[in-house]
Amino acid sequence: MLLIENAHVVDPAGQLDGVRSIEVDRGRIRRVLKSPPPAQERAEYGEIINASGMHLFPGFLDLRTFAGEPGYEYKESFATVSRAAAAGGFTGVAVVPWVRPVTDSAPMVRDVLKLAAAHSVVEVYPIAGATLGLKGETMTEAADLRSAGAVALSDGGRPVQNTLLLRRILEYAKTWGLTVFLTPRDPDLSRGALVSEGEVSARLGMRGDPAASEEIAVARYIALAELTGARVHIEPISTAGAIRQLRQALKRELPVTAAVTAHHAVLSERDAEDFDTNARLNPPLRSPKDRDAMQKALSDGTIAAVVSDHSPQSSVEKQVSFEEAEPGSAGLETVFGAVMDLVHHKVIDLPAAAGLLCTGPARVLGIKPNMIAEGEKANLCLARINADWTVRAQDFASKGRNSVFEGRPMKGKILLTLCNGKVVWHGDS
C-alpha cells in the first residue's frame, strides 16, 4: 500500500482544493485523509511519499495524440508515446485515426486496443475515422466502431467537404452516442499555407493561412450541430473570430465544444519568424491577438480542453527547409509547463488548469473524469508547479526530437504519475 502524504490536492470534479494524504491500494484510492495517519499505522505502508510543497492532480487526459502505431513506428510507438504521456501527467490518451492502415473499421479499433494493451503504460481511447480511409467519401459504421471500443469519430484532419455526408455522419454519431471531432479548416483557402496570413507572412514572403479558413469551417460545423443535435468537438481552434462564434453557440446551448493546443495558447506567429522547422505547425501559430483570444476563452470557460497535438516527426522530415518540413511537434511532455505558464501569469487558476486537462476532456468524450476520492481508480500525477526547467527534446521519453518549445524555460514539472495505482513515471523530485 502506498501513502502520498501532505500533498495539495486539486481535483475540480470533486471540488477539492487543499492539503490531503492519499492511500493507494490495489489500483484504487483507499482513503483521502485530512491529516497523515498516526504513527502506529505507518508500518502497514509499503511506501510513503512526503509530498509537502507538491500538488496532486487527477491523471490528465489528452484528446489529440498521434501514437504512430500501426504504420509509423519510426515516428512513435505505443511504448514510447505512453511513457511521454506519463511524463506529462497524462494517464489517458485519445489516439487519432491517421495511422496506416487508418482506424476506420471495428477490426482496426480492436487492433489498436490490442497494441495498447501490450505496450502502453497509460489508458488508450481510440478515435475512429468518420469516413473510410479518411477520404471524405463513404461513411464508416458508427455502431460497429462504438461496439469495438471507439470513443469518438474524426474527420482525421481532412475536413469532409460533402455537407450532406457530414450531416449523415453527425446523425449516426448521435444515435450511437459518439462525439464527432472536426477540423476547423477550409482546405481550399488553406492549401499550401506555411504560416498564418498577416504581418509575418507578408514579411517572410510565405503563403499564409487566412483566419477566414478556420472561421468559415467553424460556422459550418455550428450550423450542423444545431441541425442534427449531435455532439460536435472542434479542434484545434486558433483564431479570435472562431472563438466569437463558439461563444455565441454556447450561449445558445448548442452541443459544441472546442480545444486549443498548448502552443497556440501561449505562443504566436512571432515565434515562427526565424524559419525554425520546430514551429512548422498545422494550424500555424497565429497573431498575438488570436493568442490573447485563446487565453480569454480559457479563462471564461469557452474552451473545454487544452490538447497536446502530439505529432512528432522524424529528423528526416524536420531537418529540411521550412517549406519542405512536415508540420507537427512532440507535445505531451510540455503541455503541463505551458498550462502552468497561464497559471503563473494569472490567466487561469489551478482548479481551472486541472479542469482543462482532466474534467474538460472527459466531458468532450462523454466519459467519467478521473477523481481523487475513495474507491476511484488511482490515476494521479504529482507535480512541483514552481519547478524551473528548460525544454530539451533530446531528453524526451517520446521518439520525437522536435518541439516548438525547444530551448524555452518552463515553470512546472511532473514528478510522479500513477495509472491504476502503478507508478508509470518517476521524474527527478
Residue, then its C-alpha position, 0 to 999 in steps of 0.5 A: m500500500l502506498l501513502i502520498e502524504n501532505a500533498h495539495v490536492v486539486d481535483p475540480a470534479g470533486q471540488l477539492d482544493g487543499v492539503r490531503s494524504i492519499e492511500v493507494d491500494r490495489g489500483r484504487i484510492r483507499r482513503v483521502l485523509k485530512s491529516p497523515p495517519p498516526a504513527q502506529e499505522r505507518a508500518e502497514y505502508g509499503e511506501i510513503i511519499n512526503a509530498s509537502g510543497m507538491h500538488l496532486f492532480p487527477g491523471f490528465l487526459d489528452l484528446r489529440t495524440f498521434a501514437g504512430e502505431p500501426g504504420y509509423e513506428y519510426k515516428e512513435s510507438f505505443a511504448t514510447v508515446s505512453r511513457a511521454a504521456a506519463a511524463g506529462g501527467f497524462t494517464g489517458v490518451a485519445v489516439v487519432p485515426w491517421v495511422r496506416p492502415v487508418t482506424d476506420s473499421a471495428p477490426m482496426v479499433r480492436d487492433v489498436l486496443k490490442l497494441a495498447a494493451a501490450h505496450s502502453v503504460v497509460e489508458v488508450y481511447p481510440i478515435a475512429g475515422a468518420t469516413l473510410g480511409l479518411k477520404g471524405e467519401t463513404m461513411t464508416e459504421a458508427a455502431d460497429l466502431r462504438s461496439a469495438g471500443a471507439v470513443a469518438l469519430s474524426d474527420g482525421g484532419r481532412p475536413v469532409q467537404n460533402t455537407l450532406l455526408l457530414r450531416r449523415i455522419l453527425e446523425y449516426a454519431k448521435t444515435w450511437g452516442l459518439t462525439v464527432f471531432l472536426t477540423p476547423r479548416d477550409p482546405d481550399l483557402s488553406r492549401g499550401a499555407l506555411v504560416s498564418e496570413g498577416e504581418v509575418s507572412a507578408r514579411l517572410g514572403m510565405r503563403g499564409d493561412p487566412a483566419a477566414s479558413e478556420e472561421i468559415a469551417v467553424a460556422r459550418y460545423i455550428a450550423l450542423a450541430e444545431l441541425t442534427g443535435a449531435r455532439v460536435h468537438i472542434e479542434p484545434i481552434s486558433t483564431a479570435g473570430a472562431i472563438r466569437q462564434l463558439r461563444q455565441a453557440l454556447k450561449r445558445e446551448l448548442p452541443v459544441t465544444a472546442a480545444v486549443t493546443a498548448h502552443h497556440a495558447v501561449l505562443s504566436e506567429r512571432d515565434a515562427e519568424d526565424f524559419d525554425t522547422n520546430a514551429r512548422l505547425n498545422p494550424p500555424l501559430r497565429s497573431p498575438k491577438d488570436r493568442d490573447a483570444m485563446q487565453k480569454a476563452l480559457s479563462d471564461g470557460t469557452i474552451a473545454a480542453v487544452v490538447s497536446d497535438h502530439s505529432p512528432q516527426s522524424s529528423v528526416e522530415k524536420q531537418v529540411s527547409f521550412e517549406e519542405a518540413e512536415p508540420g507537427s511537434a512532440g507535445l505531451e511532455t510540455v503541455f503541463g509547463a505551458v498550462m502552468d505558464l497561464v497559471h503563473h501569469k494569472v490567466i487561469d487558476l489551478p482548479a481551472a488548469a486541472g479542469l482543462l486537462c482532466t474534467g474538460p476532456a472527459r466531458v468532450l468524450g462523454i466519459k467519467p473524469n478521473m477523481i481523487a476520492e475513495g474507491e476511484k481508480a488511482n490515476l494521479c500525477l504529482a507535480r512541483i508547479n514552481a519547478d524551473w526547467t528548460v525544454r530539451a527534446q533530446d531528453f524526451a521519453s517520446k521518439g520525437r526530437n522536435s518541439v516548438f518549445e525547444g530551448r524555452p524555460m518552463k515553470g512546472k514539472i511532473l514528478l510522479t504519475l500513477c495509472n491504476g495505482k502503478v507508478v508509470w513515471h518517476g521524474d527527478s523530485 
